[in-house]
Amino acid sequence: MNLDTLLAQLGNRQDPVTGSVSAPVYRATTYAHPALGQSTGFDYTRTGNPTRTILERAIADLEGGARGFAFSSGMAAVHAVMQLFSPGDHLIFSNDLYGGTYRLVEKFLRKVGIEASYVDTSNLEEVQTAIQSQTRGLFVETPTNPTLKVADLQALGDLCKTHQLLYIVDNTFMTPYLQRPMQYGADIVVHSATKFLGGHNDVLAGLVVTKTEELGNDLYFIQNSIGSTLGPDDSWLLLRGMKTLALRMERHSKTASVLAQYLSGHPLIARVYYPGLELHPGYAVQKKQSSDFGGMLSFEVIHESMVPVILKQVRLITFAESLGGTETLITYPAVQTHADIPEKIREACGVTQRLLRLSVGLENAVDLQMDLENALTEAAQITSS
Ligand SMILES: *Cc1c(COP(=O)(O)O)cnc(C)c1O
């Protein structure tokens, strides 16, 4: 079945008794046993919840994996995946990694003896060079946050296969509607479902998909043991948001592409990062491995002093963290999302004090462009006077 069909039907007719078209929300924490040694399949809600199960099945199908798991946040999902590793293991990560994942690695994984290297995963040679005898995994974001560097998923998949590395892809920015990393060899896909999958800035959630049943069993053991599961109401809310994912991702991509073009030609903009621009170094790879370019773009203004003015002067666009919702958000990565990353590493990744990030929402492109134009003009006037 095509993904848009799967998405539109999420949760439909899952309750054979009523034929409910919307997934039923099971708030019960415990489930009656028919007899000693028997179970309906549900015993206790951390171990399994019928609403969460519908969501978990859905994300597994969407990513083309064997098993899906829902967590209380994207970070909880990443944390659970990291429990697959042991002291002494070495992992390779994309260098402009989501700030929270970087913090988790540096403050928690290192403490238990897991080693990490950060490399530009859009550069295959750099990844190859970073592989050591103890390397057990590769964790990739593509496109990255916030400079939208594109990694070649197939090439990295081949590399992981050769070196027997667990291949993990954070697919938050693209969602399975635009990009399915398992087609290129990924063993595990993780999501902050708080972003595009949820899509409405109203639910915090994380998802994991494993390619094999075997990895699924390991992850299930971790999920049930640690207990950072997603509640039934949030599971329902996420399913509800995901039903419109196909439409949303198409529109996010279309509008982001319009705005990227507009900003590219703007005299007050020094640089635009959007993989859908033909001049972007990752354009060809992105085009090959994804069905569109997504709703995230970043841009550098010509003077740092313009930044506070723009953040104050935008009226339609909201100055806030996060991404993937219906409302367009503007973020200042150096101060907001990437503050935990040391300045030297940050600057080397292009996360300068002049960089702003847009999560392009579902508003009309003309209105968004006008809002940006007004804020930029205002910023230019104030800074030059
Ligand atoms: C937001 C985000 C996370 C963390 O997810 P939460 O739901 O905020 O815990 C992880 N990876 C990426 C790429 C993100 O954007």
The ligand as a MOL file (V3000), in Angstrom:
LIG
                    3D

  0  0  0     0  0            999 V3000
M  V30 BEGIN CTAB
M  V30 COUNTS 15 15 0 0 0
M  V30 BEGIN ATOM
M  V30 1 C 13.6700 17.3480 18.8830 0
M  V30 2 C 14.6370 16.3610 18.3910 0
M  V30 3 C 15.0520 15.3100 19.2110 0
M  V30 4 C 14.5770 15.1460 20.6390 0
M  V30 5 O 13.2130 14.8950 20.7130 0
M  V30 6 P 12.2420 15.3450 21.9300 0
M  V30 7 O 10.9300 14.8700 21.4750 0
M  V30 8 O 12.3470 16.8400 22.0420 0
M  V30 9 O 12.7340 14.6730 23.1530 0
M  V30 10 C 15.9220 14.3750 18.6660 0
M  V30 11 N 16.3950 14.4980 17.3970 0
M  V30 12 C 16.0290 15.5140 16.5910 0
M  V30 13 C 16.5730 15.5900 15.2100 0
M  V30 14 C 15.1390 16.4800 17.0630 0
M  V30 15 O 14.7730 17.4910 16.2600 0
M  V30 END ATOM
M  V30 BEGIN BOND
M  V30 1 1 1 2
M  V30 2 1 2 3
M  V30 3 2 2 14
M  V30 4 1 3 4
M  V30 5 2 3 10
M  V30 6 1 4 5
M  V30 7 1 5 6
M  V30 8 2 6 7
M  V30 9 1 6 8
M  V30 10 1 6 9
M  V30 11 1 10 11
M  V30 12 2 11 12
M  V30 13 1 12 13
M  V30 14 1 12 14
M  V30 15 1 14 15
M  V30 END BOND
M  V30 END CTAB
M  END
